[in-house]
Every structure is written in C-alpha cells, then in structure tokens.
Amino acid sequence: MSRTPRRTSAAGAQRRSRAPLWRALLACAAVGVSLFFALSTPPRLGLDLKGGTHLVLQTRDGPGVRADGAATDRALEVLRKRVDALGVAEPSLSRAGENRIVVELPGVQDPREAAEVIGRTAQLTFHPVEEVTDRRPAAQERTGKEPGGARTLPDPDAAGAFLRLGPAALTGEGVREAAAQFDTAQGSGWSVTVDFRDGASGRWAELTGQAACRAPDAPQRRVAIVLDDRVVSAPHIQQSVPCRTGITGGSTQITGGFDDEEAKDLAALVKGGALPVPVEVVEQRTVGPTLGADAIRASAQAAVVGLVCTGLFLTVVYRLLGGLATLALGVYGLLSYAALVALGATLTLPGLAGFVLAVGMAVDANVLVFERAREDYGRPALRPDRNRSERDLLRALRIGFRQAYSAVIDSNVTTLLAAGLLFVFATGPVKGFGVTLSLGVLASMVSAMVVTRVLAEWAVRRRGVRRRPGVTGLAGRSRLRAWLASRRPRLARRPGLWLSVMGGLVLVALAGIGLRGLEFGVEFTGGRLIEYSTGRPVDAGTARQAVADAGFPRAVVQETGDGGVSVRTEALDDAGSERIQQELREAGGRVTVERDETVGPSLGAELRDKALLALALAVGAQLLYLSIRFRWTLATAAVAAMVQDVLLVVGLFAWLGKPVDSVFLAALLTVVGYSVNDTVVVLDRLRSLRRADRSQPLPDLADAAVLRTLPRTLNTGMGALFILVALALLGGDSLTDFSVALLAGVVLGMVSTALTAAPLAAVLERWRPEPRRVVADRRRAGNDAGAVV
C-alpha cells in the first residue's frame, strides 16, 4: 500500500521533468532558426525607408476595349518591360484589384519623369504626310477628329505649322527592337534606331516608297512617326531612296534633336510596346533617401531607449523574473525580425512602429503570468516543509502560466483581428504595419509562453534562489495590491456615476468632431502634399505668405518637426510646385523636396470608405469573437468600452487639429486591439470568479476582478508607455502623431476597463441575468476543469 503513492509520485516527477525539456528544445530550435535567417537574409525595406517613388496606376476603358482584368494584366507586362528598360534597380510591379497596378521604383526621385515614361499609352504609329498647313481644320478643333480618321498635328520641325496625316500604315506592334544611339561619326547627336519584324518591314518599305515618289523639295516627301498624338519625328525621305521600293532592310532611325535622356525614354517606350488600354496615375508618393535614413535612425533610437526603460521597469517590479522576461523580450525581437525577413515582408516606417509597439504588447503576457503566480504564491501552504520554497515557486509559476493561457489567447486573437483587417483594407506602407504587428503578436506568444517559462522554471530550481524566494519577485505582496486590499474601491456598485463621467467625455469628443471637424489627410481627400526642407529655418507665417505669393492662398501650410515646410492643396501641378520652391528659396535659401504625395479624388474617397469599413468590421469581429468566448452581456460591455476609446482618440485629434490619414488609421485599429486586450483580461478573471462562487453579487465580483487585475493593467500599460514616449520624442515628425494617438489609446484603454466595461457588464447582467440552467452547466464545467482562482 505504501509503494503505490511512491510510484505515482515518481511517474509524476518524470512527466514534470520531461515537460521543461521539450520546451527548452523548442526554445533553442526557435532561437537557432531565427539567428540563421536574421544573419543570412537582409531586410526588404519599403520606399519610405530607402527612398523612391510609389505609383498607383488605374486602367481606363479605351476605344473598343474594356479595362478588365485581362487588359490590366497585359498592361502590367508592358509596364514591366518599360521599367526594365529604364534600368531601375529592384523595381516592383503588381496588380491590385481589377484595374489597378502598383509600381515601386527605388531610387527614383523625380515622379514626373517616372509617370511620363511608364504611364503613357505609347500608341506608336507611322503615317504618310498628305499636306502641310498653318492651322487645324475646324472639325478637329470642335471634336478632336477629322472625317475618315485623318489627323492634323503640329509639325515638330516648324513652329506654327501643322501636318495633315493619312491613316496609320504601321503600328508599334511591328517593332522588334529599339535602342538609343549617339552618332559619333557625323556628330548628329542622339537618335533612336528601330528594327521592324518581318511582316512590318514590308509595310515600312511600302510607306517610305510612296513618299519617295514625291518631288525632292515637296513637303509631302516625309513620314510622320506619332507617339500618343504627338509627332515625335517627321523625317524627309532621302533622294537615294527609290520610288515605290522604299527603305528596305527592316530598320530606320528616329531623329528629332533628342538629348540622351529623351532618346533612352523614347527607346524604352517603343521597345516596351503599346499599352492595351490607357492608364492614369491616381496615386504617387516620393520619399527622399535622407528622410528614410533619418526615420530608421530615429526608430532605432526609440526602440533602444524604450526597451531599456521597459527592461529596467520589469526588473524593478519583478526582480529576477523580470530580468529573465527582459531577456525573453530580446528573444522576441529576434523571432519577429527573423520571421519578417524569412517571409520576405517589406519593412515600412509604420511597420517599424508596429515592431517597436509589439514589444510593449509582448510585456503583457509576462506581466499577466507573474501577477497570477504572485497571487498563488501568497496563499498559505497546505503542508509546509523544508522544500516549500521550490515547490511553491514551481507550483505558482505553473498555475500562473496555466491560468493566464486563456486570457493571453483571447487578447492576442483580438489584436490579430485588428491587424488582419488593417492588412486587408490598408494600402501602401500601412499594410506593412499590419504584417509586422501580426508577426509580433505571434512571436510574443512564443517568447512569453515558451522562452520565459523555460528560463523562469530553470531559475527557481537553483539552490540560491530556493534559499531566497524574495529575489524571484513572487514572494510578498506589492504595495499597489496591498493598498487596493485596504481601500477596496467599489466601482461597479455605482455604475451610473462612472458611466455618466465617461459618457460626458464622449460628448466632448463628439463636440470636437462636430464643431472643428476632422482634418483628413491628402490620401482621404485627394490632392497633393509636398514636404520641403530649407537651408534656413522658415516659420509658418513666412511660408504661408510665400505659398500665397506663388498663387496658392488657400493651401494648408504647416511646419514639420525637422524645420521643413509641408504644403497641402487640392490642385497643384508641377509648374505650381516650381513657383512655390522659388518663393521659398527667397526666404529659406536652398529648397529640397523630401516627400511628394499625390492622390486622385476618386481614390481618396475609396480609401476613406475602406477606412470606415475596416473600423466597422473590426467592431463587428470583436463582438462576434467575444460573444463566442464570453456571454453576450460581457462581450457588449467590452465592445462598448472599445468604441468609447476610439471616439475619444478621434475627438482628441479633432480638437488638436491633427491630420487623420492612413497612419492614424493604423494607430486607431491598434487602439481597438489594445483596448479589447485589456478588457478581456478582466472579463476572463470575472468569469473564473463567477465559476468559483455564484453566491456573490455580480457587482462585487466585477470589483474583485478589476482590483485583482489592476496591477497587471498598470504594469503592462507602463511597459507600453515607455515605448510610445520614446517613439513620440525620438521617432521623428512622421511618427509623432502615430505615437500621440497610441499614447491616448493606451491610457484610455486602462481607464475604460475599470470605469466603463466592468460597470456596464454589471448593469447588463442585472438587466438580463444568465438562465439558471446555463449557470449550473457552467458551474459543473468549471469544477470539472479544476479552475483555480
């Protein structure tokens, strides 16, 4: 009889010894694989970090052809040939939706040149010249066309003259090769040599043979080469060309006084071929290389400062285990970075912010485990003996990890829902934020639930730690928890008071939205935004006067954080930008364009609608998931607190007059995830308290849930605040508004959990109490699961 317990105990000890072994092997494998990818694979930087031009082209219906998916695919292949001919290093072209093409050109700082070269339809045609006149026909002036399809276009060789052209005898589809060449023998400058295919070479010989039959001095002894309704060259046929025989050999030269860039661009267009449908540039973003380098440096500094402060805070609060959690956070950074480069994801400026922010969110799982372990270790031991320290530390840790598991899963799933919606509906660099945040959330679960657990269980088995359990940070009660136990605030007992206070704040936010309105960014309204850097500092008043003198008195002019000037207006062409630069030079000396963004009004409206749809779906997805995991009353309270946080952040930006753009959308969806994340922890504790004791009134249980999780809420919030304050102070002008939105969201998320979610849950439960049959079933389920509170 006495041996059976010993065999059971030995088997249990063997199982417990194997459990840390597989976790340790898993942690080592994850670190090893991450090191391999981190050291062997360079990161793929977005254009906002390495500089370049981002274009979004939209195909339009043309004469007799629809801009459907097939036509867009053909246009994509033509554009790829053109970009390759331009010699851009590592270009990226991809189709987006039914009729949009996204083009990224690293290193290209002149968006006008890029848009002209790759966005032109390049309808290359060869025409006979029928007449030279001094004006366009009246019919073409009115309708743009002439009877029979003839056209009259300006003569490139004579100012004020026009060429009346016959129908096209040859199109660009017959071109086999085109190359820019410089005539070093005769010094005639740059030209474009065009080689025709076999079938087209005969039509070319026929066209030039008909022109050769004209008199040597006749103006009709010419062939017009037309590109996009512009005569790029109209060469005379030499007298040596025989009549009706024409130029044989299948090649010709296009001359027209080109310089080297013009000749190369024309050769790229001719060689790439004609686009099957017209295209229009609906979005264009250009970032200078220095701006991206500054952003990387500023984000790196913010990450280092934020991580150091977070690590020190964890170590002070949780001592040895806090230091080990800081080490696990370093592993988290390695895991998420390795996943980023291994998947080939693009690291953008908002992605850097998401990477740094996810570090702060990764603190949450560690803090949640440590707080649950502290509670369990504080309970008196049933059978105290000499090995109590080791057994209690191990037991407390294992119970902490087990009880925190469901809350960690629920909170991370809600964050992943927001990040996934951001990835689906966002465009441009903000899509990278969704990718980075998703990878960060997954990596944080591995680092907290595996790496931290391996390190913590190894540490509490050390003899020196067993002798001094206080060094672990689990022994004793924190000052905050002791103060809460002595005061015992009763928040849920007076729900009307706190809901009225928070409702008043929401009314203030709504008043700001209604009275001041939202300052939508250029990507939501359409227009153009240009950021200039000046040699000398220029104040906002001087800059506004300079922009008004350039002809744009209604433009929105603001100072940027790095001493530059940003100009935003609905209509600003390249000539207007040149005038603004000229006026700014008089006030600030040297002027450089650091950022240039253009968004069409139709695309801006579409992006705005997608933003609203993303927020609506985020709210609906959170409510659906939480209703599955919790009772509908608790899920409604959590979503109401989240909606309140969103409205308060939006109202804050309305009162401050800060821009609402896609980066703000990224911050807002992150606030959604963080707010629900914090509330889910309280709801999870409330659910376990109800399973343990159904006799207590729900307001008392809600107060207990809030008070027991408040240390975790504050410690997690402090970890995130260190990161966000570092981003706000050191992250540069481009991340300041992002950080302000998240700072407000984190603080409001902590407050709304205690003052909105818990009181509202008590009110809803009082209004619609849970049926007794369901209560009994859940009580049995909780007893069967062996829930420990």
Helices and strands as residue ranges (DSSP letters): H 3-40, E 44-45, H 47-50, E 52-59, H 69-86, E 92-96, E 100-106, H 111-119, E 124-133, H 138-143, G 147-149, E 151-154, E 162-165, E 170-171, G 172-174, E 175-183, E 189-196, H 198-212, E 223-227, E 231-233, E 251-258, H 260-272, E 279-287, H 289-342, E 346-347, H 349-377, H 388-425, H 429-446, I 447-451, H 452-460, H 463-467, G 469-472, H 479-487, H 495-515, E 519-520, H 522-525, E 527-534, H 540-549, E 556-559, E 565-569, H 574-588, E 591-599, H 601-629, H 632-656, E 659-660, H 662-692, H 698-730, H 733-752, I 753-757, H 758-767, H 772-785
